[in-house]
């Protein structure tokens, strides 16, 4: 799949104030043109809804920065806390980006600052927490998935600019130099749809069966509900490449994505035809061959990658546990319908759930099986098919 970069450039006139004592120079004032400016754009169709981070509506990001003087980041990082900026909010109002207090480039030519940017900003609701301002070294982000708050899952995007100088071998009074971030996905995005392989519900007496998905859980050694992301320590190799940070799994447990408190996330629905017959169990009804999304519009699962960019391996299995009702309308019965309950465990194949990759998982319920195919959406290429058997009844025509 072709790698896509958004063309919209968000200009951040971020004039910041910084007065410094650099080496033996003491400045009474700093020229205004020495103020640091930022610009940024979102790479690989970066989206965060659910929160999707996208150019349209993108109104805030955070920056931490380290002033290492003449030392490179690789040499100085072990001894430096974020001494220039810490989790600095950069906000957009109209077409203007600003933050305060203003900061300026170091007054001594050739001295360096390393910048670490991310979005969306850490909050109590989106599962993101950034390392404290007294912690030395490369910044880290703790990411936690809360089953009761999936609608606020964050699509974490980041970038770094390492060892940045104003302009090499130039006057300190030269025009400003932008610190330009290209924010890229650091999680795995998953959408799930479901359909029947053939119509099993219709106007004739033989076709009166529907499937109602009542729950899906994610589990396995490679599935994480909590992880620590460490920013990259190097700049992107080129305009088309991404130098990614790394993930460490720190919480491994199952995730119930049909948590009843998440009415704004799951596409819960009681099918009207089945409801008339007395069946009222909440779930995602799958009545026809048309795909039905398990999630509401613009909602996705943002998951901690399994083994970073390599995906699932033999030691990091991830499974979907699918619970569903098979319901057939039958007016000869006192209840007006018959019901059987089933559960299916489907394993995500090797190399799935890679960092920075978006997947569409499509469940297809057939007469004798259910097929779960995994295709890649709009971030990077990957793929694999998931297959397994599930039965639902369909009467022959009389």
Secondary structure, 3 states (H helix, E strand, C coil): CCCCCCCCCEEECCCCCCCCEECCEECCCCCHHHECEEEEEECCCCCCCCCCCCCCCCCEEEEEEEEEECCCHHHHHHHCCCCCEEEEEEEEECCEEECCCCCECCCCCCCEEEEEEEECCCCCCCCEEECCCCCCCCCEEEEECCHHHHHHCCCCEEEEEEEECCCCCCCCCCCCCEEEEEEEECCEEEEEEEEECCCCECCCCCCEEEEEEEEEEEECCCCCCEEEEECCCCCCCCCCCCCCCEEEEEECCCEECCCCCCCCCECCECCHHHHHCCCCCCEEEECCCCCEECECCCCCEEECCCCHHHCCCCCCCCEEEEEEEEEEECCCCCCCEEEEEEEEEEECCCCCCCCCCEEEEEEEECCCCEEEEEEECCCCCCCEEEEECCCCCCCCCC
